[in-house]
Amino acid sequence: MAFGAGMMNRAIFLDRDGVINTMVYNPEFGLVDSPANPDEFHLLPDAAAAIRVFKELGFLTVVISNQPGVAKGKFSRTLLQAMTEKMLACLGQQGAFIDRVYYCLHHPEGVVEEYREVCDCRKPKPGLLFQAAEELDIDLSQSFFIGDGITDVLAGQAAGTRTLLIYPSSRSYIFPELDKHNAKPDYIVNDIWDAAQTIQASEASKNLERG
């Protein structure tokens, strides 16, 4: 798909951790966190299959992810790049492709001074979505954001996309938090595959309406 040629592009924006890849349990701190090196990076089941569906539907696929581990000194930019390369390679082996990856490396309480700041790119702010839209000629109103956190929903809302929140139905306590932050996902789904099926059904319905 050519960027910026003719009609504007539509995109599926994807959070990374918990959407495309598994989270990692850190026994030292008793926390579930993002992977910190390529050995910890593993695709979730059906991530590649879902991304293939998005491409078949004619969407660009764009990763939008906060990676404050760099600012917090948990891993380097070199390790982050190595994880990105592994993600792209593992997806590519299954015929799934990502068009662009955008990371926010900042955190207001980071220990690495270069990345300790309040920025416009850290979700829930929509800065990275606006950057992607400008660089890839994306119509945000015809695009979707898929994430597993309230910040993803808020970033998508602020940018004008439709939003899908990955949140298994067994964890219904999320609803008061959504109300508290005025986060209103268009769909709540169980995983990225469920999100792909939901978007596919939405596209089919839209095509039927066009007749």
Buried (B, 14 or more C-beta within 10 A) or exposed (E): EEEEEEEBBBBBBBBBBBBBBBBBEEEEEEEEBBBBBBEBBBBBEBBBBBBBBBBEBEBBBBBBBBBBBBBBEBBBBEBBEBBBEBBBEBBEEEEBBBBBBBBBBBBEEBEBEEBBBEBEBBBBBBBBBBBBBEEBBBBBEBBBBBBBBBBBBBBBBBBBBBBBBBBEEEEEEBEEEBEEEEBEBBBBBBBBBBBBBBBBEBBEEEEEEEE
